[in-house]
Amino acid sequence: MMAGQGKSEEEFLDVINDLFWHSMSISLQEGNQFWIWCYVKGDTGVI
């Protein structure tokens, strides 16, 4: 994780969430299912 950088867990998760949705929107525009697959895998706890 981001230990020692003064970031709270909530801030870290916000950054990840922003990156995720940014990547998701790009993937949808490109017709790429990769990020959706990662989201489903992560959401079900498979990763």
N, CA and C atoms as an extended XYZ file, in Angstrom:
141
Properties=species:S:1:pos:R:3:atomname:S:1:resname:S:1:resid:I:1 pbc="F F F"
N         0.844       -1.209        0.000 N   MET     1
C         0.000        0.000        0.000 CA  MET     1
C         0.875        1.254        0.000 C   MET     1
N         0.257        2.369        0.359 N   MET     2
C         0.951        3.650        0.316 CA  MET     2
C         1.471        4.040        1.704 C   MET     2
N         2.133        3.133        2.368 N   ALA     3
C         2.583        3.381        3.736 CA  ALA     3
C         3.592        4.526        3.783 C   ALA     3
N         3.459        5.378        4.779 N   GLY     4
C         4.436        6.429        5.006 CA  GLY     4
C         4.303        7.640        4.111 C   GLY     4
N         3.218        7.752        3.364 N   GLN     5
C         3.049        8.895        2.473 CA  GLN     5
C         1.998        9.877        2.983 C   GLN     5
N         1.517        9.672        4.198 N   GLY     6
C         0.594       10.615        4.802 CA  GLY     6
C        -0.800       10.573        4.213 C   GLY     6
N        -1.098        9.538        3.475 N   LYS     7
C        -2.429        9.396        2.869 CA  LYS     7
C        -3.297        8.509        3.754 C   LYS     7
N        -4.503        8.978        4.013 N   SER     8
C        -5.420        8.117        4.761 CA  SER     8
C        -5.954        7.038        3.829 C   SER     8
N        -6.504        5.997        4.406 N   GLU     9
C        -7.045        4.912        3.585 CA  GLU     9
C        -8.161        5.430        2.696 C   GLU     9
N        -8.971        6.349        3.229 N   GLU    10
C       -10.084        6.888        2.444 CA  GLU    10
C        -9.577        7.657        1.234 C   GLU    10
N        -8.534        8.465        1.432 N   GLU    11
C        -7.947        9.209        0.316 CA  GLU    11
C        -7.385        8.246       -0.726 C   GLU    11
N        -6.719        7.201       -0.253 N   PHE    12
C        -6.154        6.193       -1.155 CA  PHE    12
C        -7.248        5.541       -1.983 C   PHE    12
N        -8.346        5.160       -1.325 N   LEU    13
C        -9.451        4.518       -2.028 CA  LEU    13
C       -10.101        5.479       -3.018 C   LEU    13
N       -10.167        6.766       -2.669 N   ASP    14
C       -10.711        7.763       -3.595 CA  ASP    14
C        -9.873        7.842       -4.866 C   ASP    14
N        -8.558        7.815       -4.700 N   VAL    15
C        -7.658        7.852       -5.856 CA  VAL    15
C        -7.863        6.617       -6.731 C   VAL    15
N        -7.919        5.453       -6.088 N   ILE    16
C        -8.133        4.207       -6.833 CA  ILE    16
C        -9.470        4.240       -7.557 C   ILE    16
N       -10.495        4.750       -6.874 N   ASN    17
C       -11.819        4.831       -7.478 CA  ASN    17
C       -11.807        5.741       -8.702 C   ASN    17
N       -11.132        6.902       -8.594 N   ASP    18
C       -11.027        7.821       -9.727 CA  ASP    18
C       -10.311        7.154      -10.890 C   ASP    18
N        -9.204        6.470      -10.591 N   LEU    19
C        -8.447        5.789      -11.638 CA  LEU    19
C        -9.280        4.693      -12.284 C   LEU    19
N       -10.040        3.980      -11.443 N   PHE    20
C       -10.876        2.900      -11.956 CA  PHE    20
C       -11.906        3.424      -12.947 C   PHE    20
N       -12.649        4.463      -12.546 N   TRP    21
C       -13.708        4.972      -13.424 CA  TRP    21
C       -13.141        5.635      -14.663 C   TRP    21
N       -11.961        6.258      -14.530 N   HIS    22
C       -11.292        6.829      -15.699 CA  HIS    22
C       -10.932        5.722      -16.687 C   HIS    22
N       -10.370        4.631      -16.161 N   SER    23
C        -9.999        3.492      -16.996 CA  SER    23
C       -11.237        2.825      -17.584 C   SER    23
N       -12.301        2.726      -16.780 N   MET    24
C       -13.544        2.121      -17.226 CA  MET    24
C       -14.116        2.887      -18.416 C   MET    24
N       -14.140        4.224      -18.311 N   SER    25
C       -14.707        5.030      -19.387 CA  SER    25
C       -13.888        4.884      -20.671 C   SER    25
N       -12.555        4.836      -20.530 N   ILE    26
C       -11.687        4.628      -21.692 CA  ILE    26
C       -11.956        3.255      -22.308 C   ILE    26
N       -12.067        2.248      -21.439 N   SER    27
C       -12.288        0.885      -21.923 CA  SER    27
C       -13.616        0.775      -22.664 C   SER    27
N       -14.652        1.429      -22.131 N   LEU    28
C       -15.953        1.380      -22.789 CA  LEU    28
C       -15.880        2.050      -24.154 C   LEU    28
N       -15.147        3.150      -24.236 N   GLN    29
C       -14.999        3.843      -25.515 CA  GLN    29
C       -14.259        2.974      -26.523 C   GLN    29
N       -13.316        2.192      -26.042 N   GLU    30
C       -12.523        1.329      -26.922 CA  GLU    30
C       -13.178       -0.028      -27.153 C   GLU    30
N       -14.276       -0.283      -26.430 N   GLY    31
C       -14.930       -1.579      -26.549 CA  GLY    31
C       -14.129       -2.684      -25.882 C   GLY    31
N       -13.348       -2.329      -24.877 N   ASN    32
C       -12.477       -3.291      -24.200 CA  ASN    32
C       -13.131       -3.734      -22.907 C   ASN    32
N       -13.292       -5.036      -22.737 N   GLN    33
C       -13.987       -5.579      -21.568 CA  GLN    33
C       -13.057       -5.843      -20.386 C   GLN    33
N       -11.762       -5.539      -20.540 N   PHE    34
C       -10.777       -5.917      -19.525 CA  PHE    34
C       -11.078       -5.327      -18.154 C   PHE    34
N       -11.366       -4.012      -18.112 N   TRP    35
C       -11.592       -3.374      -16.816 CA  TRP    35
C       -12.900       -3.822      -16.191 C   TRP    35
N       -13.887       -4.107      -17.027 N   ILE    36
C       -15.145       -4.630      -16.496 CA  ILE    36
C       -14.898       -6.006      -15.880 C   ILE    36
N       -14.086       -6.813      -16.553 N   TRP    37
C       -13.734       -8.132      -16.031 CA  TRP    37
C       -13.014       -7.996      -14.690 C   TRP    37
N       -12.065       -7.064      -14.621 N   CYS    38
C       -11.333       -6.828      -13.368 CA  CYS    38
C       -12.289       -6.375      -12.273 C   CYS    38
N       -13.245       -5.522      -12.625 N   TYR    39
C       -14.211       -5.040      -11.640 CA  TYR    39
C       -15.049       -6.192      -11.101 C   TYR    39
N       -15.535       -7.038      -11.991 N   VAL    40
C       -16.356       -8.170      -11.571 CA  VAL    40
C       -15.540       -9.117      -10.698 C   VAL    40
N       -14.315       -9.405      -11.107 N   LYS    41
C       -13.445      -10.283      -10.331 CA  LYS    41
C       -13.177       -9.690       -8.955 C   LYS    41
N       -12.856       -8.390       -8.914 N   GLY    42
C       -12.567       -7.732       -7.643 CA  GLY    42
C       -13.799       -7.671       -6.754 C   GLY    42
N       -14.954       -7.421       -7.368 N   ASP    43
C       -16.194       -7.279       -6.606 CA  ASP    43
C       -16.607       -8.601       -5.973 C   ASP    43
N       -16.303       -9.690       -6.651 N   THR    44
C       -16.667      -11.001       -6.112 CA  THR    44
C       -15.560      -11.567       -5.228 C   THR    44
N       -14.440      -10.845       -5.115 N   GLY    45
C       -13.353      -11.267       -4.243 CA  GLY    45
C       -12.511      -12.385       -4.816 C   GLY    45
N       -12.551      -12.569       -6.132 N   VAL    46
C       -11.790      -13.656       -6.754 CA  VAL    46
C       -10.312      -13.300       -6.834 C   VAL    46
N       -10.025      -12.029       -7.083 N   ILE    47
C        -8.620      -11.598       -7.199 CA  ILE    47
C        -7.932      -11.733       -5.850 C   ILE    47
